[in-house]
Amino acid sequence: MKHQLIHIRELTKTYRISTGLFRGKHDLRAVNGVTLEVEQGTVFGLVGESGCGKTTLSKLLLGLEQRTGGEILFNNRPTESIPRRDLARHIQPVFQDPYSSLNPRKSVASIISLPLKVHRVGTMVDWSRRVQEIMDVVGLPPRLANSYPGQLSGGQRQRVAVARALIMHPDVVVCDEPTSALDVSVQSQILNMLMDLRSELGLTYILISHNLSVVEHMASRVAVMYLGRIVEEAPTATLFRSPHHPYTRALLDSVLTPEPEKGLPENHLGIAYPDPIDPPPGCTFHPRCPCAQDVCRKIPPCPVNIGNHMVECHFPLNNSTPKYN
Ligand code: SF4
């Protein structure tokens, strides 16, 4: 029977930021009313451009940021009622850059065993045994236990980061761009390892990426984020086969360009990502949307559910050729 391990309801995170000496302070709504559910044992993909709020959402999940509104439930329990230390036993991160997330002065064994020490789990003898076990699980040879991060390859460093995340046997791993800092040649090794570990250990992943190809390969469900909101969410195969939101269609087009890292194709979206401090009225995507109508410039769209496919657009079934206004 399906079990929704994480419920996020109307989650909001607003930062009060200064924009200059004489311009005062402004609100930046990094996460703006996000609602979603993550099923146990699945991979939930979260995609969008830089600055769309996906990393802020992951920090809220990990308890590294305090929400402004809404709620997050883990196993039907509000995360704010779970002590930070206990939450860390259940939800662990793997960050993008293994170069900066590992302490260069600590040995591999010391880095991997750190969560056990912080949470006072077991004895020194247990730590050594569990480090060896988890190194074996992530494919690190025992001889590297006394090495330092600077002596490892990028792929080995990311395996150390995964080992550190898994040593507490978490239920959920938040993978924030887990391979984007790695050479292309080792990216697939790390992704395949993550998928093997998910099925072996029964893990749930929240996979954050700007790379739709990675998400298509790994996730069973995908949410597309734009200016702090989920604008489309569906089972992966459905979303890739039949994207309903113009922004998702543009993202998919950018994957098909020879250099997807250059971002969205100009011919579809024209202008740059809007200033999140001063978002456009109505549908915040309207200045870039080839399908925008008058209503889009005035009234924000509400989420529409078409079966198990959610889209936040005034014209959710308009899959025709974009109308350029
Ligand atoms: Fe485009 Fe209008 Fe839909 Fe927004 S609501 S995505 S502007 S068609």
Boltz pocket constraint, residues with backbone or C-beta under 6 A from the ligand:
constraints:
  - pocket:
      binder: B
      contacts: [[A, 245], [A, 246], [A, 247], [A, 283], [A, 284], [A, 285], [A, 286], [A, 289], [A, 290], [A, 291], [A, 292], [A, 293], [A, 296], [A, 299], [A, 301], [A, 312], [A, 313], [A, 314], [A, 315]]
      max_distance: 6.0
